[in-house]
Structures are given as C-alpha cells and as structure tokens.
Amino acid sequence: MKFNILIVLLFFFTASSVIAQKESPVKWSFEFKKLNDTDYEILASAGIKKGWTLYSQFTEDNGPVPTSFVVGDKEVKFVEKSKTTTEFDPLFEVNVIKFKDEAIFSYIIKKENAESCKGYVTFMTCDGAKCLPPTDVEFDFKF
C-alpha cells in the first residue's frame, strides 16, 4: 500500500513539473545575425509574464540564480540591452538586478571552423512569492 502511494506521489510531482515547464512565465527566442564574413551576433530575447522577474547575469551572490549563457562549451557574458532595476529582495535578503516585461541579451561570436553555433541559457524566475527552479533553454544556429 505504501509503495502505491509513493508511485502516485512521484507521478503527481513529475506531472506537475512538466506542466510548470510548459507554462513558463518566461518565453525565449533567439536570432542569429551575420555582421560580416567572420562575426555573427546572437540575440536572446526573453518575454516575461506580468508579475514575474528574470535576474541579471550580474546579481549579487547568495541571491537568485543569475541568468547565464553557454556558447559551445564556454560560459560567456552577454551584453544586457534591456533596462534593469536594482532593489533589495526580502526573499533572498540581498540586492538583486532584475528585468521586468522583457530582457534582450547580445553576444558577438567569431566564425571559426565550426559549421554551427550551439548553446543554452540557464535562468530562474520569481513572482515575489515563489520561484521556479532554474531552467535551460537551448539554441542552435548554422553558419
């Protein structure tokens, strides 16, 4: 009997996690623009549902998980093109840098011998009362 209850609970939490990921309050889109023969720009745009926030790559330690980007096999810093706000967050008890409504990030990459550019963004989002676990969203572009 206890085994059946554990299976039902495991199924419930797994299903809840899958549903939560599909209904993320942050929707990502990626563009890959050729600038010249060797340089390309990756534009990562996040649409953020009203009442939710996305955190900067540069938020303080001991705070929320900052947004981070991996291109190829290296973690890189993108330029943050959208307006941020910095404020003390009582949930984390530190100053946080965050985006509301939208966030646009840019990174210039040089074409080398690769045929494509793969990577992912890791982000966390909160609404003031709760936070969703960090999530990865992948991108893949052909040169």
Backbone hydrogen bonds in HBPLUS format (Angstrom, degrees):
<---DONOR---> <-ACCEPTOR-->    atom                        ^
c    i                          cat <-CA-CA->   ^        H-A-AA   ^      H-
h    n   atom  resd res      DA  || num        DHA   H-A  angle D-A-AA Bond
n    s   type  num  typ     dist DA aas  dist angle  dist       angle   num
A0005-ILE N   A0001-MET O   3.17 MM   4  6.51 155.1  2.23 149.7 156.1     1
A0006-LEU N   A0002-LYS O   3.00 MM   4  6.27 156.0  2.06 147.2 153.7     2
A0007-ILE N   A0003-PHE O   3.02 MM   4  6.32 152.9  2.10 146.7 153.8     3
A0008-VAL N   A0004-ASN O   2.99 MM   4  6.24 161.6  2.02 149.0 153.6     4
A0009-LEU N   A0005-ILE O   2.89 MM   4  6.12 163.5  1.92 153.0 157.4     5
A0010-LEU N   A0006-LEU O   2.86 MM   4  5.99 159.8  1.90 147.2 153.3     6
A0011-PHE N   A0007-ILE O   2.91 MM   4  6.11 161.5  1.95 150.5 155.4     7
A0012-PHE N   A0008-VAL O   2.92 MM   4  6.13 159.4  1.96 148.7 154.6     8
A0013-PHE N   A0009-LEU O   2.97 MM   4  6.21 168.1  1.98 156.9 158.4     9
A0014-THR N   A0010-LEU O   2.97 MM   4  6.09 157.1  2.03 148.5 155.4    10
A0015-ALA N   A0011-PHE O   2.84 MM   4  5.97 166.7  1.86 154.2 158.0    11
A0016-SER N   A0012-PHE O   2.88 MM   4  6.04 156.8  1.93 147.6 154.6    12
A0017-SER N   A0013-PHE O   3.00 MM   4  6.10 153.1  2.08 140.1 146.9    13
A0018-VAL N   A0014-THR O   3.05 MM   4  6.33 159.3  2.10 151.7 156.5    14
A0019-ILE N   A0015-ALA O   2.98 MM   4  6.17 164.9  2.00 152.4 156.5    15
A0020-ALA N   A0016-SER O   2.91 MM   4  6.04 160.4  1.94 147.6 153.4    16
A0021-GLN N   A0017-SER O   3.04 MM   4  6.25 152.3  2.12 146.1 152.9    17
A0022-LYS N   A0018-VAL O   3.13 MM   4  6.39 154.4  2.20 148.0 154.3    18
A0023-GLU N   A0019-ILE O   3.14 MM   4  6.33 140.0  2.31 145.5 156.1    19
A0049-LYS N   A0025-PRO O   2.77 MM  24  4.97 162.8  1.80 155.7 160.4    20
A0027-LYS N   A0047-GLY O   2.94 MM  20  5.12 160.6  1.98 146.4 151.9    21
A0047-GLY N   A0027-LYS O   2.84 MM  20  5.12 167.0  1.86 151.0 152.0    22
A0029-SER N   A0045-SER O   2.87 MM  16  5.27 145.1  1.99 149.2 158.4    23
A0045-SER N   A0029-SER O   2.85 MM  16  5.27 173.1  1.85 160.4 162.8    24
A0031-GLU N   A0043-LEU O   2.87 MM  12  5.03 151.6  1.95 144.1 152.4    25
A0043-LEU N   A0031-GLU O   2.94 MM  12  5.03 166.4  1.96 141.9 146.1    26
A0033-LYS N   A0041-GLU O   2.87 MM   8  5.07 165.0  1.90 149.3 153.0    27
A0041-GLU N   A0033-LYS O   2.76 MM   8  5.07 159.0  1.80 147.7 154.8    28
A0035-LEU N   A0039-ASP O   2.86 MM   4  5.40 162.8  1.89 147.7 150.1    29
A0036-ASN N   A0039-ASP O   3.34 MM   3  5.39 153.6  2.41 142.6 141.2    30
A0111-LYS N   A0038-THR O   2.61 MM  73  5.05 162.0  1.64 150.2 156.9    31
A0040-TYR N   A0109-ILE O   2.83 MM  69  5.31 159.0  1.87 159.1 166.1    32
A0109-ILE N   A0040-TYR O   2.77 MM  69  5.31 164.7  1.80 157.7 163.0    33
A0042-ILE N   A0107-TYR O   2.75 MM  65  5.18 167.7  1.77 157.9 161.8    34
A0107-TYR N   A0042-ILE O   2.99 MM  65  5.18 140.4  2.15 142.2 152.0    35
A0044-ALA N   A0105-PHE O   2.91 MM  61  5.07 162.9  1.94 142.6 148.4    36
A0105-PHE N   A0044-ALA O   2.81 MM  61  5.07 160.7  1.85 151.1 157.7    37
A0046-ALA N   A0103-ALA O   2.74 MM  57  5.05 160.3  1.78 154.4 160.4    38
A0103-ALA N   A0046-ALA O   2.94 MM  57  5.05 142.3  2.08 138.7 147.5    39
A0048-ILE N   A0101-ASP O   2.71 MM  53  4.61 169.5  1.72 137.7 135.4    40
A0052-TRP N   A0049-LYS O   3.02 MM   3  5.70 156.3  2.08 146.5 148.4    41
A0053-THR N   A0126-CYS O   2.87 MM  73  5.59 143.2  2.00 154.7 166.8    42
A0126-CYS N   A0053-THR O   3.33 MM  73  5.59 145.9  2.46 134.8 144.3    43
A0054-LEU N   A0099-PHE O   3.18 MM  45  5.19 156.8  2.23 137.3 144.0    44
A0099-PHE N   A0054-LEU O   2.74 MM  45  5.19 160.4  1.78 158.0 164.1    45
A0067-THR N   A0055-TYR O   3.37 MM  12  5.83 145.7  2.49 118.1 125.2    46
A0056-SER N   A0097-ILE O   2.90 MM  41  5.42 173.1  1.90 143.8 143.9    47
A0068-SER N   A0122-THR O   2.92 MM  54  5.26 154.0  1.99 148.3 155.2    48
A0122-THR N   A0068-SER O   2.83 MM  54  5.26 161.2  1.87 151.4 157.3    49
A0076-VAL N   A0069-PHE O   2.96 MM   7  5.73 154.9  2.02 141.5 149.5    50
A0070-VAL N   A0120-TYR O   2.90 MM  50  5.41 159.2  1.95 161.8 167.4    51
A0120-TYR N   A0070-VAL O   2.94 MM  50  5.41 147.4  2.04 142.8 152.1    52
A0071-VAL N   A0074-LYS O   2.92 MM   3  5.56 157.1  1.97 163.6 159.0    53
A0074-LYS N   A0071-VAL O   3.12 MM   3  5.56 169.6  2.13 130.8 131.1    54
A0072-GLY N   A0118-LYS O   2.71 MM  46  5.48 170.7  1.72 162.8 165.5    55
A0079-VAL N   A0106-SER O   2.69 MM  27  5.02 161.5  1.73 158.1 155.6    56
A0106-SER N   A0079-VAL O   2.87 MM  27  5.02 148.4  1.97 137.5 147.7    57
A0081-LYS N   A0104-ILE O   2.78 MM  23  5.34 158.1  1.82 157.6 162.9    58
A0085-THR N   A0098-LYS O   2.96 MM  13  5.52 153.8  2.03 150.1 158.6    59
A0098-LYS N   A0085-THR O   2.88 MM  13  5.52 162.2  1.91 156.7 161.8    60
A0087-GLU N   A0096-VAL O   3.05 MM   9  5.65 153.3  2.12 152.8 159.1    61
A0096-VAL N   A0087-GLU O   2.86 MM   9  5.65 165.9  1.88 149.3 149.5    62
A0089-ASP N   A0094-VAL O   2.92 MM   5  5.76 172.6  1.92 149.7 150.9    63
A0092-PHE N   A0089-ASP O   3.21 MM   3  5.62 129.1  2.48 107.7 118.4    64
A0093-GLU N   A0089-ASP O   2.66 MM   4  5.49 137.2  1.84 152.3 167.0    65
A0102-GLU N   A0100-LYS O   2.77 MM   2  5.67 139.6  1.93 108.6  95.9    66
A0143-PHE N   A0115-GLU O   2.96 MM  28  5.69 171.4  1.97 139.3 141.7    67
A0117-CYS N   A0141-PHE O   2.69 MM  24  5.11 154.4  1.75 149.5 157.0    68
A0141-PHE N   A0117-CYS O   2.84 MM  24  5.11 160.7  1.88 141.0 147.5    69
A0119-GLY N   A0139-PHE O   3.02 MM  20  5.42 152.8  2.09 154.4 149.7    70
A0139-PHE N   A0119-GLY O   2.87 MM  20  5.42 157.3  1.92 142.5 141.0    71
A0121-VAL N   A0137-VAL O   2.91 MM  16  5.38 156.4  1.97 146.3 151.1    72
A0137-VAL N   A0121-VAL O   2.90 MM  16  5.38 149.2  1.99 149.5 159.6    73
A0123-PHE N   A0135-THR O   2.98 MM  12  5.54 154.7  2.04 149.1 156.3    74
A0135-THR N   A0123-PHE O   2.86 MM  12  5.54 154.7  1.93 153.8 160.6    75
A0132-LEU N   A0125-THR O   2.94 MM   7  5.78 165.2  1.96 173.6 178.1    76
A0127-ASP N   A0130-LYS O   2.96 MM   3  5.80 156.0  2.01 162.7 170.5    77
